[in-house]
Amino acid sequence: METQQTFTESALVDRIKESWRMSKTSEFPIPGDYFYQIIDQGILFGDEIEIPLSFFNKELREILNREKTYTIQKVIFRTISEIAHEKFGSRNLTERIKWRFV
């Protein structure tokens, strides 16, 4: 019988950030550039941050599928907040964060 590992919200945030840091596309060949750019634009210009579900690796999608919708929303918001904090410093930018899955 296979056991399912559970993760704290902090661990999920770390896994998502690591996944995003490793992601690259044809338009953004340097790992991490895509997510950092869309987060920057979303916060600076008040744009909605679009997060493609396809950008989560299979393992991470399986982990998130076991979580409640509210937990997923909270973890994604926290991930974006932490990345924004790393980029913009200690300013509170939470009211500027708008995101959705695409």
C-alpha positions in Angstrom: 0.0 0.0 0.0 1.4 3.4 -1.0 1.3 6.1 1.6 0.7 9.8 0.6 3.1 12.3 2.0 1.5 15.5 3.4 3.1 18.9 3.3 2.8 22.0 5.4 1.9 25.2 3.7 5.5 26.4 4.0 6.7 23.3 2.3 4.2 23.7 -0.5 5.3 27.3 -1.0 8.9 26.2 -1.1 8.1 23.5 -3.7 6.2 25.9 -5.9 8.9 28.6 -5.7 11.5 25.9 -6.6 9.3 24.7 -9.5 8.9 28.2 -10.8 12.6 28.9 -10.5 13.3 25.9 -12.8 10.6 26.7 -15.3 11.5 28.1 -18.7 9.7 28.6 -22.0 10.7 29.4 -25.6 10.1 33.1 -24.8 11.9 32.9 -21.5 14.8 30.5 -21.9 16.4 31.5 -18.6 14.8 29.4 -15.7 12.5 31.5 -13.5 12.3 34.6 -15.8 8.7 33.9 -16.8 7.2 33.8 -13.3 9.3 36.6 -12.0 8.4 38.8 -14.9 4.7 38.2 -14.7 4.8 38.7 -10.9 6.7 42.0 -11.4 4.2 43.2 -14.0 1.2 42.1 -12.0 2.3 44.0 -8.9 3.8 47.1 -10.6 1.0 47.6 -13.1 -1.9 46.1 -11.2 -2.3 43.3 -13.8 -3.8 40.0 -12.9 -1.1 37.3 -12.7 -2.0 34.4 -14.8 -0.6 31.1 -13.7 -0.7 28.2 -16.2 -1.5 24.9 -14.6 0.8 23.3 -17.1 3.8 25.0 -15.4 3.4 22.7 -12.4 5.4 19.5 -12.8 3.5 16.2 -12.5 4.6 15.6 -8.9 3.5 19.0 -7.7 0.2 18.8 -9.5 -0.5 15.5 -7.7 0.4 17.0 -4.4 -1.8 20.0 -5.0 -4.7 17.8 -6.2 -4.8 16.3 -2.7 -5.2 19.8 -1.1 -8.4 21.8 -0.5 -9.1 24.6 -2.9 -8.8 27.2 -0.1 -5.3 25.8 0.8 -4.1 26.0 -2.8 -5.3 29.6 -3.1 -3.6 30.5 0.1 -0.4 28.8 -0.8 -0.3 30.4 -4.3 -1.0 33.8 -2.8 1.8 33.3 -0.3 4.2 32.1 -2.9 3.6 35.3 -5.0 3.8 37.4 -1.8 7.2 35.9 -0.9 8.6 36.4 -4.4 7.4 40.0 -4.4 9.0 40.5 -1.0 12.3 39.1 -2.3 12.1 41.5 -5.3 10.7 44.7 -3.8 11.8 44.4 -0.2 9.8 44.9 2.9 6.9 46.9 1.4 3.5 45.3 2.0 2.2 44.5 -1.5 -0.5 42.0 -0.7 -3.3 44.3 -1.7 -1.8 44.6 -5.2 -1.7 40.8 -5.8 -4.4 39.5 -8.1 -4.0 36.1 -9.7 -5.8 33.3 -11.4 -5.1 29.9 -13.0 -5.3 29.6 -16.7 
